[in-house]
């Protein structure tokens, strides 16, 4: 008993952080020993290391540590020392310490409540952000709307806009060996989101057979990969205007499309030039622009021409004339290839010939390009 009273009198050097009044299961000890016994009981429960995070944990420890105390200790104290509760009045210093511990309990609970409020607020903000994100996703996934030109060109045909993915250009931000240009997206390309995706189109057979792209690029879904791995890009003059019946697309439509098409080519040249440290803005121009058919290039050449000045036909192969406002430098070669559409009547050899010539030219390129302007070339 003397050892126990010594512990009560001196106590641990580090004061506990729990309020003694909040400790369950200690009624007998408190009655027998007063505040000094309360301090000992708090020591039995252990200190609270974090007021915010471990208040409940420390209270639970104290409850378990004191609940199993034998009641005979309290009875013995009442029999042997009936006046201990009166004699063991706390000093002023002990009162100040008890008040401080009580304040710690109150401030800890308040801080814990503040944290709970902050967590609820953060959860509400996160939920609002998620709702806004899902709304943006839903809006971006909305099907594209057909233009007036596209509707006129389609006649009685209609796209299921709820499933259409649209067809963005595949040009990227790096210099390209080749840009393959078309008139406008076909219905299948507009639906799938990939260039020349119609099953009857021959492009994805010709490109690997002639060596323009690697042998693994045998389907339209490879258009994004060949952009990055083979430096071959894709675009259309009438970007965003789907329609498979080209005969219904008037020359006036190409006149309307040309400025936007030229701007896209110029923007890509600027991005590609910046990527290699070019300061003149032209070193990133594509090495070749090839057309999958004659009409695309002929319509661009005829923009602004009237009557007898208009081109009526073209030859496949390398082109030496440029249309008005053509944005690319003279070192960018233009090559007209055969149509890859399955509806275009020609033999396999006739269709492949110009594409093979283009491939031979691409193989002779010095690649990758450098910023010629910075080297004084």
C-alpha positions in Angstrom: 0.0 0.0 0.0 2.9 2.4 0.8 4.3 1.8 -2.7 1.0 2.5 -4.3 0.6 5.7 -2.3 4.1 6.7 -3.4 3.0 6.4 -7.0 -0.1 8.4 -6.2 1.9 11.2 -4.5 4.7 11.6 -7.1 3.1 10.2 -10.2 4.7 10.1 -13.6 6.7 13.1 -14.8 4.7 13.4 -18.0 1.1 14.3 -17.1 -1.6 12.4 -18.8 -3.7 14.2 -21.4 -7.1 12.8 -20.5 -9.6 14.4 -18.2 -10.0 12.2 -15.0 -13.7 12.9 -14.8 -14.2 11.3 -18.2 -12.7 7.9 -17.1 -15.4 5.2 -16.7 -15.2 2.5 -14.1 -13.1 4.4 -11.5 -15.7 5.4 -8.9 -14.3 3.5 -5.9 -10.7 4.9 -6.4 -11.9 8.4 -6.8 -13.9 8.3 -3.6 -11.0 6.8 -1.7 -8.1 8.8 -2.9 -9.5 12.0 -4.4 -7.6 13.7 -7.2 -4.3 12.0 -6.4 -5.9 8.7 -7.0 -7.4 10.1 -10.2 -4.0 10.9 -11.4 -2.8 7.4 -10.7 -5.8 6.0 -12.6 -5.0 8.2 -15.5 -1.4 6.9 -15.4 -2.8 3.3 -15.6 -4.8 4.2 -18.7 -1.8 5.6 -20.4 -1.1 9.0 -22.1 -2.8 10.3 -25.2 -0.1 10.9 -27.9 -2.4 12.7 -30.3 -5.3 14.7 -29.0 -7.0 14.7 -32.4 -6.5 11.2 -33.7 -6.4 9.0 -30.5 -8.9 10.4 -28.0 -11.3 7.5 -28.4 -8.5 5.0 -28.5 -6.9 6.2 -25.2 -10.3 6.3 -23.5 -10.9 2.7 -24.5 -7.5 1.7 -23.1 -8.3 3.4 -19.7 -11.7 1.7 -19.6 -10.2 -1.7 -20.1 -7.3 -1.2 -17.7 -9.5 -0.1 -14.8 -12.6 -2.2 -15.3 -10.8 -5.3 -14.0 -9.4 -3.8 -10.8 -10.4 -5.8 -7.7 -12.9 -4.1 -5.6 -11.2 -5.2 -2.4 -8.7 -2.4 -2.9 -11.4 0.2 -2.6 -12.9 -1.6 0.4 -9.5 -1.8 2.1 -8.9 1.9 1.6 -12.3 2.7 3.1 -11.6 0.5 6.2 -7.9 1.4 6.9 -7.9 5.0 5.8 -11.4 6.5 6.2 -10.1 10.0 6.3 -7.8 9.8 3.3 -10.3 11.6 1.1 -10.3 14.5 3.4 -6.5 14.6 4.0 -5.5 14.2 0.3 -6.8 17.6 -0.9 -5.0 18.7 -4.0 -2.6 21.5 -4.0 -2.9 24.6 -6.2 -0.4 23.2 -8.6 -2.3 20.0 -8.9 -5.5 21.9 -9.5 -3.9 23.9 -12.2 -2.6 20.7 -13.8 -6.1 19.1 -13.6 -7.7 22.2 -15.1 -5.1 22.1 -18.0 -5.9 18.4 -18.6 -9.6 19.2 -18.7 -9.0 22.0 -21.1 -6.9 19.7 -23.3 -9.9 17.3 -23.4 -12.3 20.0 -24.4 -9.9 21.5 -27.0 -9.1 18.1 -28.4 -12.8 17.2 -28.8 -13.4 20.6 -30.5 -10.5 20.0 -32.9 -11.7 16.5 -33.7 -15.2 17.9 -34.5 -13.6 20.5 -36.7 -11.7 17.8 -38.6 -14.9 15.9 -39.1 -16.5 19.0 -40.5 -13.6 19.5 -42.8 -13.7 15.9 -44.0 -17.5 16.3 -44.7 -16.8 19.5 -46.6 -14.0 17.8 -48.7 -16.3 14.9 -49.5 -19.0 17.3 -50.7 -16.5 19.1 -52.9 -15.2 15.8 -54.3 -18.8 14.7 -55.1 -19.4 18.1 -56.9 -16.2 17.7 -58.9 -17.1 14.2 -59.9 -20.6 15.3 -61.0 -19.1 18.1 -63.1 -16.5 15.7 -64.6 -19.3 13.3 -65.6 -21.2 16.1 -67.1 -18.2 17.2 -69.2 -17.6 13.6 -70.3 -21.3 13.3 -71.4 -21.0 16.6 -73.3 -17.8 15.7 -75.0 -19.3 12.3 -76.0 -22.2 14.0 -77.7 -22.3 13.0 -81.4 -21.1 15.5 -83.9 -23.6 17.4 -86.1 -23.5 17.1 -89.8 -22.9 20.2 -91.8 -25.2 21.5 -94.5 -22.7 20.5 -97.2 -22.6 17.0 -95.8 -26.4 16.7 -95.6 -26.7 17.8 -99.2 -24.0 15.3 -100.3 -25.7 12.4 -98.5 -29.1 12.6 -100.2 -31.4 10.1 -98.5 -28.6 8.4 -96.5 -28.5 9.1 -92.8 -25.8 8.4 -90.2 -26.8 7.1 -86.8 -25.3 10.0 -84.9 -25.7 8.3 -81.5 -22.9 5.9 -82.5 -20.7 8.2 -84.7 -17.2 8.9 -83.3 -16.2 11.6 -85.8 -12.9 11.7 -87.5 -10.2 14.1 -86.2 -7.0 14.7 -88.2 -4.0 12.6 -87.5 -1.1 15.0 -87.8 0.4 15.3 -84.3 3.2 17.7 -83.3 6.3 16.1 -85.0 7.7 16.4 -88.6 6.1 13.9 -91.0 7.5 12.0 -93.9 4.1 11.8 -95.5 0.6 13.3 -95.1 -2.1 11.4 -97.0 -5.0 13.7 -97.9 -8.5 12.8 -98.9 -11.7 14.7 -100.0 -13.8 14.3 -96.8 -14.5 11.5 -94.3 -16.5 8.5 -95.6 -19.5 7.3 -93.6 -17.5 4.4 -92.3 -14.5 6.5 -91.3 -16.9 8.9 -89.5 -18.6 6.1 -87.6 -15.4 4.3 -86.6 -13.1 7.2 -86.0 -10.4 5.8 -88.3 -9.2 6.7 -91.8 -10.1 4.5 -94.7 -11.9 2.0 -92.6 -14.5 0.7 -95.1 -13.9 -3.0 -95.7 -13.6 -2.5 -99.5 -11.0 0.3 -99.2 -7.6 -0.8 -100.4 -5.4 1.7 -98.6 -4.4 -0.6 -95.6 -3.4 -3.3 -98.1 -1.3 -0.9 -100.3 0.6 0.9 -97.5 2.3 -2.2 -96.0 2.7 -4.0 -99.4 4.6 -1.0 -100.9 6.6 -0.4 -97.7 5.2 3.0 -96.9 4.3 1.7 -93.5 5.5 -1.3 -91.5 4.1 -4.7 -92.2 2.0 -4.7 -89.0 -0.1 -1.8 -90.2 -2.8 -3.7 -92.0 -6.0 -2.2 -90.6 -7.5 1.3 -90.1 -7.1 1.1 -86.3 -3.3 1.5 -87.0 -3.7 5.1 -88.2 -2.7 6.6 -84.8 0.2 4.2 -84.4 1.7 4.8 -87.8 1.6 8.5 -87.1 4.0 8.1 -84.2 6.1 5.2 -85.4 6.2 5.7 -89.2 5.7 9.5 -89.4 2.7 9.1 -91.7 -0.3 11.4 -91.0 -3.8 11.6 -92.3 -6.2 14.5 -93.0 -9.1 15.5 -95.3 -9.8 18.8 -97.1 -13.3 18.6 -95.9 -12.5 17.7 -92.3 -15.6 17.2 -90.3 -18.0 16.9 -93.3 -18.8 13.2 -93.8 -20.4 11.7 -96.8 -19.5 8.8 -99.0 -21.1 10.0 -102.3 -18.4 12.3 -103.6 -20.3 13.0 -106.8 -22.7 15.0 -104.7 -20.0 17.3 -103.3 -19.8 20.4 -105.5 -16.7 22.4 -106.3 -18.1 25.2 -104.2 -17.6 23.0 -101.1 -13.9 22.7 -101.8 -13.6 26.5 -102.1 -15.2 26.8 -98.7 -13.0 24.0 -97.2 -9.7 25.2 -98.6 -8.9 28.0 -96.2 -9.4 25.8 -93.2 -7.4 23.0 -94.7 -4.5 25.3 -95.4 -4.6 26.7 -91.9 -4.4 23.2 -90.4 -1.4 22.4 -92.6 0.3 25.6 -91.5 -0.4 25.0 -87.8 1.1 21.5 -88.0 4.2 22.8 -89.8 4.6 25.4 -87.0 4.2 22.8 -84.2 6.6 20.4 -86.0 9.2 23.2 -86.5 9.1 24.1 -82.9 9.7 20.5 -81.9 13.1 20.4 -83.7 14.2 23.9 -82.6 13.4 25.6 -85.9 13.2 29.4 -85.8 12.0 30.1 -89.4 8.8 28.0 -88.9 9.3 25.9 -92.1 11.8 23.2 -91.2 9.1 21.0 -89.8 7.1 20.9 -93.1 6.1 17.4 -94.3 8.4 15.9 -96.9 5.5 14.7 -99.0 1.8 15.3 -99.3 0.1 12.5 -101.3 -3.5 12.4 -102.5 -5.6 9.2 -102.6 -7.2 10.2 -105.9 -7.0 13.0 -108.5 -10.0 15.1 -107.6 -8.8 16.4 -104.2 -5.7 18.1 -105.8 -7.5 19.2 -108.9 -10.2 21.0 -106.8 -7.6 22.9 -104.9 -5.9 23.9 -108.1 -9.2 25.2 -109.4 -10.0 27.4 -106.4 -10.4 30.9 -107.9 -10.2 29.7 -111.5 -13.1 30.1 -113.9 -14.0 28.8 -117.3 -11.1 27.6 -119.5 -8.6 28.2 -116.7 -9.9 25.3 -114.7 -8.1 22.0 -114.7 -10.1 19.2 -116.3 -7.7 16.3 -115.6 -4.4 15.4 -114.0 -1.7 12.8 -114.2 -0.7 10.5 -111.4 2.7 11.1 -109.9 4.8 14.1 -108.8 3.1 17.5 -109.2 4.8 20.7 -110.1 2.0 23.3 -109.9 0.7 24.7 -106.6 -2.7 26.1 -105.9 -3.3 29.7 -104.7 -2.5 30.3 -101.0 -0.7 26.9 -100.7 0.9 27.1 -97.3 3.8 24.6 -97.5 7.3 25.5 -98.8 8.6 24.4 -102.2 10.7 21.5 -100.7 7.4 19.8 -99.7 6.7 17.5 -102.7 3.1 16.8 -103.8 2.3 13.4 -105.2 -1.1 12.2 -106.7 -1.8 8.5 -106.3 -4.6 6.3 -107.4 -7.9 6.1 -105.5 -8.0 3.4 -102.9 -11.8 3.1 -103.0 -13.1 -0.3 -104.0 -15.6 1.4 -106.3 -12.8 2.8 -108.5 -12.4 0.4 -111.4 -8.8 -0.5 -112.1 -6.5 -3.5 -111.9 -4.3 -4.3 -108.9 -1.2 -3.3 -110.8 -2.7 0.0 -112.0 -3.8 0.9 -108.4 -0.5 -0.1 -106.9 1.9 1.6 -109.4 1.8 5.3 -108.1 1.9 4.1 -104.5 5.0 2.1 -105.1 6.7 5.1 -106.8 5.9 7.2 -103.7 7.3 4.5 -101.5 10.6 4.5 -103.4 10.9 8.3 -102.9 10.2 8.0 -99.2 12.9 5.4 -98.8 15.4 7.8 -100.2 14.6 10.5 -97.7 17.2 11.7 -95.2 15.2 11.2 -92.0 14.6 12.5 -89.4 14.9 16.2 -90.4 16.9 18.9 -88.7 16.4 22.6 -88.2 18.1 23.7 -91.4 17.7 27.4 -90.5 19.8 27.1 -87.4 22.6 25.4 -89.4 22.6 28.0 -92.1 21.3 25.6 -94.8 
